[in-house]
Amino acid sequence: MSYISFRVPPFPTFIKGGEAVFSTGKKHFKRTFSVFDLLYVKSGTLFMVENNQKFDVEEGQYIILIPENEHYGYKGCEKETEFYWLHFVLEGACRIVDKMDLDWTKLTVREGTFEEPALFDFYIPQSGQISQRELLEQMLHQLVLIGNEQTPDNSLRQQTLFQELLLQLQKQALQIPSATERVCEDALKYIRENYQKPMKMTDMSGYLHFHPDYITRCVQKTIGINPSQYLNQYRIAQAKRLLATTNDKIAAICKEVGIEDQGYFSKLFKKLEGMSPVEYRRVVLRASSERGEG
């Protein structure tokens, strides 16, 4: 395994990110980029090549493609593949180093003073398996969601969240999740496994054996939103998938994702996505038709 090594501050700068879906047989096109390109596969597999080295990036895995290195898909997806992509840049130099035994306590290069900040070595595996998937996927979802907002501070919020995401990648490489992050991870997993049913914080509390207020604080501190907000976002994400891949009626879809009131579902969908479920389905179908899919 190779590590991308650089010193902070300054942190890498986030440029842009999004979600993409490759249909069966589609592959990544060939290009040489001037920025870093992080790909995280939510489902399916991406078959990538960088500098003649093959990477099969499977569900729950990621790869960071290096600037000025040619990369492309060496074969088409074997099934529909959903992934996130993030572009970012570094102000300073970076090194690609071989696998090493990292010691979290020895990453400080220089202690801070009253006039100079502390300086740290940062190491991120170029590719790897994510152990806390729910946590990372929620951070990626938030990054993309903030980018769609028309607010004065959305770029700053994206940059702050992106720095947290990089820290999370390093912490997972060092295998040091905090107690707060473990509780958050368990809470998000519980929501993903039970979102289709009516859900109360007391039910989650009984399952996780923690007080509801403590669970809420852990989730809020780790991903920036509370469990109810995450539940709403996850339900709408599943609804988007059903709207794009089935002909089910809106009434059936809202019940499938755990929402009984269709009016509330439509209002929540428009609040989070900026358009109604019907409009979203129309946009997706039009995009698929233009690509010649389906």
Backbone hydrogen bonds in HBPLUS format (Angstrom, degrees):
<---DONOR---> <-ACCEPTOR-->    atom                        ^
c    i                          cat <-CA-CA->   ^        H-A-AA   ^      H-
h    n   atom  resd res      DA  || num        DHA   H-A  angle D-A-AA Bond
n    s   type  num  typ     dist DA aas  dist angle  dist       angle   num
A0099-LYS N   A0001-MET O   2.78 MM  98  5.12 101.6  2.40 158.6 177.2     1
A0126-GLN N   A0002-SER O   2.83 MM 124  5.74 173.5  1.84 150.7 150.7     2
A0003-TYR N   A0097-VAL O   2.71 MM  94  5.19 164.0  1.73 156.7 162.5     3
A0097-VAL N   A0003-TYR O   2.91 MM  94  5.19 159.0  1.95 149.5 154.3     4
A0004-ILE N   A0124-ILE O   2.76 MM 120  5.25 169.8  1.77 154.8 154.3     5
A0124-ILE N   A0004-ILE O   3.04 MM 120  5.25 156.3  2.10 139.6 147.1     6
A0005-SER N   A0095-ARG O   2.77 MM  90  5.04 172.6  1.78 157.8 159.7     7
A0095-ARG N   A0005-SER O   2.82 MM  90  5.04 156.8  1.87 143.8 151.7     8
A0006-PHE N   A0122-PHE O   3.08 MM 116  5.33 152.7  2.16 142.4 150.6     9
A0122-PHE N   A0006-PHE O   2.75 MM 116  5.33 152.6  1.82 164.2 173.8    10
A0008-VAL N   A0120-PHE O   2.95 MM 112  5.34 155.8  2.01 146.6 154.6    11
A0120-PHE N   A0008-VAL O   2.79 MM 112  5.34 165.9  1.80 164.0 169.0    12
A0013-THR N   A0089-VAL O   2.81 MM  76  5.29 154.7  1.87 152.6 159.2    13
A0089-VAL N   A0013-THR O   2.97 MM  76  5.29 153.4  2.04 141.5 148.9    14
A0015-ILE N   A0087-HIS O   2.84 MM  72  5.42 159.9  1.88 157.1 151.3    15
A0087-HIS N   A0016-LYS O   2.81 MM  71  5.39 163.5  1.83 169.1 174.0    16
A0018-GLY N   A0085-TRP O   2.94 MM  67  5.53 147.3  2.05 150.6 158.4    17
A0085-TRP N   A0018-GLY O   2.95 MM  67  5.53 157.0  2.00 153.8 157.0    18
A0020-ALA N   A0083-PHE O   2.87 MM  63  5.54 151.9  1.95 164.1 170.4    19
A0083-PHE N   A0020-ALA O   2.94 MM  63  5.54 166.2  1.96 159.4 162.5    20
A0022-PHE N   A0081-THR O   2.79 MM  59  5.13 162.1  1.82 154.1 156.3    21
A0081-THR N   A0022-PHE O   2.84 MM  59  5.13 164.5  1.87 153.1 158.1    22
A0026-LYS N   A0023-SER O   3.03 MM   3  5.67 165.7  2.05 139.4 143.0    23
A0025-GLY N   A0077-CYS O   2.76 MM  52  4.90 159.9  1.80 135.9 143.0    24
A0077-CYS N   A0026-LYS O   2.88 MM  51  5.63 156.9  1.93 138.2 140.0    25
A0073-GLY N   A0028-HIS O   2.85 MM  45  4.41 159.4  1.89 129.4 125.3    26
A0031-ARG N   A0071-HIS O   3.04 MM  40  5.83 154.3  2.11 159.7 167.7    27
A0071-HIS N   A0031-ARG O   2.97 MM  40  5.83 167.0  1.99 166.5 167.8    28
A0068-GLU N   A0033-PHE O   2.64 MM  35  5.50 173.2  1.65 175.6 176.6    29
A0036-PHE N   A0088-PHE O   2.90 MM  52  5.27 151.2  1.98 177.3 170.4    30
A0088-PHE N   A0036-PHE O   3.16 MM  52  5.27 152.9  2.24 130.5 137.5    31
A0037-ASP N   A0065-LEU O   3.15 MM  28  5.02 157.1  2.21 136.8 142.3    32
A0065-LEU N   A0037-ASP O   2.84 MM  28  5.02 173.9  1.85 142.5 140.8    33
A0038-LEU N   A0086-LEU O   2.79 MM  48  5.02 163.4  1.82 156.2 157.8    34
A0086-LEU N   A0038-LEU O   2.89 MM  48  5.02 147.3  2.00 141.2 150.4    35
A0039-LEU N   A0063-ILE O   2.87 MM  24  5.42 167.5  1.88 164.9 168.4    36
A0063-ILE N   A0039-LEU O   2.93 MM  24  5.42 146.0  2.05 147.7 158.3    37
A0040-TYR N   A0084-TYR O   2.99 MM  44  5.17 162.2  2.02 141.6 146.8    38
A0084-TYR N   A0040-TYR O   2.81 MM  44  5.17 156.4  1.87 151.8 157.5    39
A0041-VAL N   A0061-GLN O   2.99 MM  20  5.82 163.2  2.02 172.3 177.7    40
A0060-GLY N   A0041-VAL O   2.85 MM  19  5.80 160.6  1.88 161.3 160.8    41
A0042-LYS N   A0082-GLU O   2.79 MM  40  5.45 145.6  1.91 140.3 150.9    42
A0043-SER N   A0082-GLU O   3.21 MM  39  5.19 156.3  2.27 141.6 140.4    43
A0082-GLU N   A0043-SER O   2.92 MM  39  5.19 141.1  2.08 130.6 142.9    44
A0046-LEU N   A0057-VAL O   2.93 MM  11  5.10 160.7  1.96 142.2 145.4    45
A0057-VAL N   A0046-LEU O   2.83 MM  11  5.10 154.0  1.89 165.5 162.7    46
A0074-TYR N   A0047-PHE O   2.91 MM  27  5.87 138.9  2.09 131.3 144.0    47
A0048-MET N   A0055-PHE O   2.83 MM   7  5.08 157.7  1.88 167.4 160.8    48
A0055-PHE N   A0048-MET O   2.71 MM   7  5.08 159.6  1.75 152.9 152.4    49
A0049-VAL N   A0072-TYR O   2.74 MM  23  5.43 140.5  1.89 159.7 172.8    50
A0072-TYR N   A0049-VAL O   3.05 MM  23  5.43 144.7  2.17 142.5 152.2    51
A0050-GLU N   A0053-GLN O   2.95 MM   3  5.31 157.2  2.00 145.8 150.7    52
A0053-GLN N   A0050-GLU O   2.95 MM   3  5.31 161.6  1.98 115.8 121.9    53
A0051-ASN N   A0070-GLU O   3.25 MM  19  5.96 155.8  2.31 160.7 167.5    54
A0061-GLN N   A0058-GLU O   2.93 MM   3  5.46 140.6  2.09 148.6 145.4    55
A0130-ILE N   A0060-GLY O   2.91 MM  70  5.72 170.2  1.92 170.6 171.9    56
A0062-TYR N   A0128-GLY O   3.01 MM  66  5.71 151.0  2.10 155.2 164.5    57
A0128-GLY N   A0062-TYR O   3.16 MM  66  5.71 151.6  2.24 143.0 146.0    58
A0064-ILE N   A0126-GLN O   2.73 MM  62  5.21 143.8  1.86 157.4 166.5    59
A0069-ASN N   A0066-ILE O   3.28 MM   3  5.76 156.9  2.33 133.9 134.3    60
A0106-LYS N   A0103-ASP O   2.91 MM   3  5.50 163.4  1.93 121.8 127.4    61
A0121-ASP N   A0107-LEU O   2.80 MM  14  5.17 166.4  1.82 157.8 162.4    62
A0109-VAL N   A0119-LEU O   2.72 MM  10  5.29 149.7  1.81 141.3 149.3    63
A0110-ARG N   A0119-LEU O   3.12 MM   9  4.91 157.7  2.17 134.8 134.3    64
A0119-LEU N   A0110-ARG O   2.88 MM   9  4.91 158.3  1.93 138.1 144.3    65
A0113-THR N   A0116-GLU O   2.81 MM   3  5.09 164.7  1.84 150.2 155.6    66
A0136-LEU N   A0132-GLN O   3.15 MM   4  6.44 170.8  2.16 158.1 160.3    67
A0137-GLU N   A0133-ARG O   2.80 MM   4  5.86 172.3  1.81 163.9 166.5    68
A0138-GLN N   A0134-GLU O   3.07 MM   4  6.10 148.9  2.17 138.5 146.4    69
A0139-MET N   A0135-LEU O   3.13 MM   4  6.42 153.1  2.20 146.0 153.2    70
A0140-LEU N   A0136-LEU O   2.94 MM   4  6.26 158.2  1.99 153.3 159.3    71
A0141-HIS N   A0137-GLU O   2.88 MM   4  6.02 157.1  1.93 142.7 149.6    72
A0142-GLN N   A0138-GLN O   2.90 MM   4  6.08 158.0  1.95 146.9 152.5    73
A0143-LEU N   A0139-MET O   2.97 MM   4  6.21 154.9  2.03 145.6 152.3    74
A0144-VAL N   A0140-LEU O   3.12 MM   4  6.41 162.7  2.15 153.0 155.9    75
A0145-LEU N   A0141-HIS O   2.87 MM   4  6.03 159.5  1.91 149.6 156.3    76
A0146-ILE N   A0142-GLN O   2.85 MM   4  5.96 166.0  1.86 155.4 157.8    77
A0147-GLY N   A0143-LEU O   3.27 MM   4  6.43 148.3  2.37 136.9 145.0    78
A0148-ASN N   A0145-LEU O   3.06 MM   3  5.38 145.7  2.19 104.6 114.5    79
A0149-GLU N   A0146-ILE O   3.02 MM   3  5.26 156.3  2.08 107.7 115.3    80
A0154-ASN N   A0151-THR O   3.32 MM   3  5.49 174.3  2.32 113.4 114.7    81
A0157-ARG N   A0153-ASP O   2.98 MM   4  6.21 160.4  2.02 157.7 163.5    82
A0158-GLN N   A0154-ASN O   2.91 MM   4  6.10 152.9  1.98 145.6 153.1    83
A0159-GLN N   A0155-SER O   3.02 MM   4  6.25 158.6  2.07 145.7 150.9    84
A0160-THR N   A0156-LEU O   3.02 MM   4  6.28 158.5  2.07 149.2 154.6    85
A0161-LEU N   A0157-ARG O   2.99 MM   4  6.18 163.3  2.02 149.5 153.8    86
A0162-PHE N   A0158-GLN O   2.81 MM   4  5.99 152.6  1.89 150.3 158.7    87
A0163-GLN N   A0159-GLN O   3.08 MM   4  6.32 153.0  2.15 146.1 151.9    88
A0164-GLU N   A0160-THR O   3.22 MM   4  6.56 152.4  2.30 142.2 149.5    89
A0165-LEU N   A0161-LEU O   2.92 MM   4  6.25 146.4  2.04 144.6 154.5    90
A0166-LEU N   A0162-PHE O   3.00 MM   4  6.36 156.4  2.05 151.6 156.5    91
A0167-LEU N   A0163-GLN O   3.02 MM   4  6.28 158.9  2.07 147.6 153.5    92
A0168-GLN N   A0164-GLU O   2.91 MM   4  6.14 148.5  2.01 142.3 151.4    93
A0169-LEU N   A0165-LEU O   2.99 MM   4  6.36 149.7  2.08 147.5 155.1    94
A0170-GLN N   A0166-LEU O   3.07 MM   4  6.41 157.6  2.12 150.0 155.4    95
A0171-LYS N   A0167-LEU O   2.85 MM   4  6.07 162.6  1.88 152.5 157.8    96
A0172-GLN N   A0168-GLN O   2.87 MM   4  6.03 153.5  1.94 147.4 154.2    97
A0173-ALA N   A0169-LEU O   3.06 MM   4  6.25 147.8  2.17 137.6 146.3    98
A0174-LEU N   A0170-GLN O   2.95 MM   4  6.26 142.5  2.09 143.9 154.7    99
A0175-GLN N   A0171-LYS O   2.70 MM   4  5.80 107.7  2.22 131.5 150.9   100
A0176-ILE N   A0171-LYS O   3.09 MM   5  5.55 156.2  2.15 142.1 149.5   101
A0182-ARG N   A0178-SER O   2.98 MM   4  6.28 150.4  2.07 147.5 155.9   102
A0183-VAL N   A0179-ALA O   3.08 MM   4  6.33 158.6  2.12 149.2 153.9   103
A0184-CYS N   A0180-THR O   2.99 MM   4  6.23 160.3  2.03 147.6 153.6   104
A0185-GLU N   A0181-GLU O   2.83 MM   4  5.97 161.6  1.86 147.0 152.2   105
A0186-ASP N   A0182-ARG O   3.02 MM   4  6.23 160.8  2.06 147.1 151.6   106
A0187-ALA N   A0183-VAL O   2.93 MM   4  6.14 152.6  2.00 147.6 155.6   107
A0188-LEU N   A0184-CYS O   2.90 MM   4  6.16 163.8  1.93 159.6 162.8   108
A0189-LYS N   A0185-GLU O   3.00 MM   4  6.16 155.6  2.06 145.7 152.9   109
A0190-TYR N   A0186-ASP O   2.97 MM   4  6.14 154.2  2.04 142.9 149.7   110
A0191-ILE N   A0187-ALA O   3.03 MM   4  6.33 156.9  2.08 147.6 153.5   111
A0192-ARG N   A0188-LEU O   2.97 MM   4  6.23 162.7  2.00 150.7 154.9   112
A0193-GLU N   A0189-LYS O   3.04 MM   4  6.23 146.2  2.16 145.9 154.7   113
A0194-ASN N   A0190-TYR O   3.05 MM   4  6.13 123.9  2.38 140.2 154.3   114
A0194-ASN N   A0191-ILE O   3.16 MM   3  5.17 142.5  2.31  98.4 109.2   115
A0195-TYR N   A0191-ILE O   2.85 MM   4  5.33 112.1  2.32 155.4 160.7   116
A0197-LYS N   A0194-ASN O   3.08 MM   3  5.74 168.5  2.09 123.6 127.2   117
A0203-ASP N   A0200-LYS O   3.08 MM   3  5.36 129.5  2.35 101.9 114.2   118
A0204-MET N   A0200-LYS O   3.31 MM   4  6.76 159.2  2.36 149.7 154.2   119
A0205-SER N   A0201-MET O   2.78 MM   4  5.95 156.9  1.84 149.0 156.5   120
A0206-GLY N   A0202-THR O   2.98 MM   4  6.12 155.1  2.05 141.0 146.7   121
A0207-TYR N   A0203-ASP O   3.08 MM   4  6.33 150.4  2.17 143.6 151.7   122
A0208-LEU N   A0204-MET O   2.86 MM   4  6.05 162.4  1.89 156.7 160.8   123
A0209-HIS N   A0205-SER O   2.75 MM   4  5.51 129.3  2.01 140.0 152.2   124
A0214-TYR N   A0211-HIS O   3.02 MM   3  5.30 120.6  2.38 105.0 119.7   125
A0215-ILE N   A0211-HIS O   3.06 MM   4  6.41 160.7  2.09 159.2 165.0   126
A0216-THR N   A0212-PRO O   2.95 MM   4  6.14 163.6  1.97 150.8 155.3   127
A0217-ARG N   A0213-ASP O   2.98 MM   4  6.19 156.9  2.03 144.2 150.2   128
A0218-CYS N   A0214-TYR O   2.97 MM   4  6.20 158.3  2.01 150.1 155.8   129
A0219-VAL N   A0215-ILE O   2.98 MM   4  6.23 165.3  2.00 156.4 159.7   130
A0220-GLN N   A0216-THR O   2.89 MM   4  5.98 167.9  1.90 152.0 156.1   131
A0221-LYS N   A0217-ARG O   2.90 MM   4  5.93 160.8  1.94 146.4 151.9   132
A0222-THR N   A0218-CYS O   3.06 MM   4  6.11 150.1  2.16 141.7 149.4   133
A0223-ILE N   A0219-VAL O   2.95 MM   4  5.98 177.2  1.95 161.3 162.2   134
A0224-GLY N   A0220-GLN O   2.89 MM   4  4.64 134.7  2.10 122.9 130.8   135
A0230-TYR N   A0226-ASN O   3.02 MM   4  6.35 159.4  2.06 156.8 163.4   136
A0231-LEU N   A0227-PRO O   2.86 MM   4  6.06 159.1  1.90 149.5 155.2   137
A0232-ASN N   A0228-SER O   3.02 MM   4  6.27 160.6  2.05 147.2 151.7   138
A0233-GLN N   A0229-GLN O   2.97 MM   4  6.22 163.6  2.00 150.0 154.5   139
A0234-TYR N   A0230-TYR O   2.83 MM   4  6.02 159.2  1.87 154.2 160.2   140
A0235-ARG N   A0231-LEU O   2.91 MM   4  6.09 162.5  1.95 152.1 156.9   141
A0236-ILE N   A0232-ASN O   3.02 MM   4  6.21 161.6  2.05 150.2 155.1   142
A0237-ALA N   A0233-GLN O   2.93 MM   4  6.11 149.5  2.03 143.0 151.8   143
A0238-GLN N   A0234-TYR O   3.01 MM   4  6.30 154.8  2.07 149.3 155.0   144
A0239-ALA N   A0235-ARG O   2.92 MM   4  6.19 149.2  2.02 143.3 152.8   145
A0240-LYS N   A0236-ILE O   2.87 MM   4  6.12 153.3  1.95 148.3 154.5   146
A0241-ARG N   A0237-ALA O   3.21 MM   4  6.50 154.0  2.28 141.1 147.2   147
A0242-LEU N   A0238-GLN O   3.08 MM   4  6.41 157.1  2.14 147.3 152.8   148
A0243-LEU N   A0239-ALA O   2.82 MM   4  6.06 156.7  1.87 153.4 160.4   149
A0244-ALA N   A0240-LYS O   2.99 MM   4  6.14 145.4  2.11 144.3 153.0   150
A0245-THR N   A0241-ARG O   3.01 MM   4  6.11 136.7  2.20 142.6 153.9   151
A0246-THR N   A0242-LEU O   2.94 MM   4  5.42 137.7  2.13 145.5 147.4   152
A0252-ALA N   A0249-LYS O   3.06 MM   3  5.33 121.9  2.41 102.0 115.9   153
A0253-ILE N   A0249-LYS O   3.00 MM   4  6.32 157.0  2.06 153.8 161.0   154
A0254-CYS N   A0250-ILE O   2.96 MM   4  6.17 165.2  1.99 159.3 161.6   155
A0256-GLU N   A0252-ALA O   2.94 MM   4  6.12 147.3  2.05 142.7 152.7   156
A0257-VAL N   A0253-ILE O   3.11 MM   4  6.40 139.5  2.28 148.3 157.1   157
A0259-ILE N   A0254-CYS O   2.82 MM   5  5.19 155.1  1.88 160.7 154.5   158
A0258-GLY N   A0255-LYS O   3.08 MM   3  5.06 163.9  2.11 105.8 109.1   159
A0265-PHE N   A0261-ASP O   2.97 MM   4  6.21 157.9  2.02 149.7 156.7   160
A0266-SER N   A0262-GLN O   2.93 MM   4  6.16 162.9  1.96 151.5 154.5   161
A0267-LYS N   A0263-GLY O   3.06 MM   4  6.26 156.9  2.12 144.5 151.0   162
A0268-LEU N   A0264-TYR O   2.86 MM   4  6.05 161.9  1.90 153.9 158.6   163
A0269-PHE N   A0265-PHE O   2.85 MM   4  6.01 160.7  1.88 152.1 157.9   164
A0270-LYS N   A0266-SER O   3.03 MM   4  6.18 163.1  2.06 145.4 149.3   165
A0271-LYS N   A0267-LYS O   3.03 MM   4  6.19 151.2  2.11 142.5 150.8   166
A0272-LEU N   A0268-LEU O   3.04 MM   4  6.27 155.9  2.10 152.0 156.9   167
A0273-GLU N   A0269-PHE O   2.82 MM   4  5.82 156.4  1.87 153.8 161.2   168
A0274-GLY N   A0270-LYS O   2.78 MM   4  4.78 139.9  1.94 126.8 132.7   169
A0280-TYR N   A0276-SER O   2.88 MM   4  6.14 157.3  1.93 154.7 161.6   170
A0281-ARG N   A0277-PRO O   2.99 MM   4  6.22 163.5  2.02 149.9 153.4   171
A0282-ARG N   A0278-VAL O   3.06 MM   4  6.28 155.6  2.12 145.7 152.5   172
A0283-VAL N   A0279-GLU O   2.96 MM   4  6.22 155.7  2.01 149.7 155.7   173
A0284-VAL N   A0280-TYR O   2.96 MM   4  6.22 164.3  1.99 156.5 160.2   174
A0285-LEU N   A0281-ARG O   2.94 MM   4  6.07 164.6  1.97 150.6 154.9   175
A0286-ARG N   A0282-ARG O   2.99 MM   4  6.09 153.5  2.06 142.6 149.9   176
A0287-ALA N   A0283-VAL O   2.97 MM   4  6.18 158.1  2.02 147.5 153.3   177
A0288-SER N   A0284-VAL O   2.93 MM   4  6.16 158.1  1.98 150.1 156.1   178
A0289-SER N   A0285-LEU O   2.95 MM   4  6.11 151.7  2.04 142.1 149.9   179
A0290-GLU N   A0286-ARG O   2.99 MM   4  6.24 153.4  2.06 146.7 153.6   180
A0291-ARG N   A0287-ALA O   3.09 MM   4  6.35 141.7  2.24 141.2 151.2   181
A0293-GLU N   A0288-SER O   2.86 MM   5  5.18 159.9  1.90 160.1 155.6   182
A0292-GLY N   A0289-SER O   3.07 MM   3  4.98 147.3  2.18  96.1 106.2   183
